[in-house]
Amino acid sequence: MPRAAATIENDTQVCMDIVLEEVPSHAMSFDYVFGFGSIINTNTHAPWVSGVLSDGKALQGQRAFIRPSFGYRRGWIFRSNTGFTALGIAKDEAGGTAINGVLFRIPHSMFEGFDRREVGYDRVAVGRDHFELVPPAAEGAEGGDGKDVALDIRPTEKVWVYVPQASFCGEANEEHPILQSYVDTVMQGCLSWGGEDMARAFVTTTADWSPYFLNDTPSSRRPWLFRREYHTIDTILQGHPATHYADRRHPEEFASAFLLKMMRGTWAVPRRNTVFTGREEELGQIHSRLTTTPAGQYLRSGIGTLEVTGMGGVGKTQICTEYCYRYFPSYYGLVIWLSAQSAETVAACYRQLMSDTTGMDVQDKDTDEVVAEVKARLFRSKVPWLLVFDNLEDRSLLEKFVPHGGSCGHVLVTTNRLVDTNPGSATLMLGCFNPSESVDFLE
């Protein structure tokens, strides 16, 4: 599990352990760095101003924003080697967006060490016409705590921003989640410099928020103990659905939520019939039709489905059992078998599945909550999966228990119901053995 301590070390503007000979600030030469992430928070500056600024003052900064004309956007796009997703900026094919932040005055003596520490980033110059300074907040105004000064950028001084290299870019996932401790660092900095308006602007001008959102803060269930301004931050996040605030999870929930995604195995599949014979053509048809089904033959959920129908005792459950064993694990990484006589039996299967695979205590859980949890996990899964609804009587149960979307799942049904068996339908009629298969079976 990623650690909160990593959040500051690998941001686009990290804290550096630099020890340089003390030089009076009036004798230094300067350039500027536009901070759009954790560097906004001046509490992160102490390690890299110590020994550099002899007067002990913090780096001078002024609120600013990069204009859309620069052609970049900010997002959760940098995958840190320490296992989380950090902020970065990237070229925007749509033309760029405004990016708010703080422009800091940086001594030249800091840049060599800064560049060395910024593994995975390139320092890119920002032209004067692509950024704009925000007038300092008035004393006593929200965010006006005296840090915001009016910078006087000389013609010979440059403005830089750190841009992630393409090889480090990627969206958040279960191995590189967005961390709440990182979000807090940035938003606390925004609140300090520009109040809630600046914090909201940060949220709305940042892309690539993700459901892979881990609340890694200490005592995460009691935020008042360690999270400064947690109520304001959470209120802002909650007010913008794009942040996936509703998907943010405590550590044990995060581990549980994505367990199925990484799981490989079978659940509740009947024991394989070791003397199974025949049905080779039908087994081939099942696989072909599940994996090559045209778009019009899907459930409304978008998941490929095939119904195997026929009179009782013809062997529908047997052939589907054999199909599971033949294509796991060569094709499917996860196979789940469900007793589908009624909504109650399917729900009971889902409850037992959650208990068996995640250790979740389902005794006090509402059935709808458990069903929604299974569907959400299957929706997010990157492992090819198969749901088997055995002995389905009510086809509407598929809409209730199958996730509404997903990229790598199939549904296989056995039913006695006579449904459309015309060529091109999502149904396979299973008849009796042909004479050759009958002979093989008897032998």
Buried (B, 14 or more C-beta within 10 A) or exposed (E): EBEBEBBBBBBBBBBBEBEBEEBEBEEBEBBBBBBBBBBBBBBBBEBBBBEBBBEEEEBBBBBBBBBBEBBBBBBBBBBBEBBBBBBBBBEBEEEBBBBBBBBBBBBEBBBEBBBEBBEBBEBBEBEEEBBEEBEBBEEEEEBBBEBBEEBEBEEEBBBBBBBBEEEBBBBBBBEBBBBBBBBBBBBBBBBBBBBBEBBBBBBBBBBBBBBBBBBBBEEBEEBEEBBBBBEBBBEBBEEBEEBBBEBBBBBEBBBBBBBBBEBEEBBBBBEEBEEBBBBEEBBEBBBEBBEEBEEEBBBEBBBBBBBBBBEEEBBBBBBBBBBBBBBBEEBBBBBBBBBBBBBEBBBBBBBBBBBEBBEBEBEEBEBEEBBEBBBBBBBBBBBBBBBBBBBBEBBEBBEEBBBEEBEBBBBBBBBBEEEEEEEEBBBBBBEEBEEEBEEEEEE
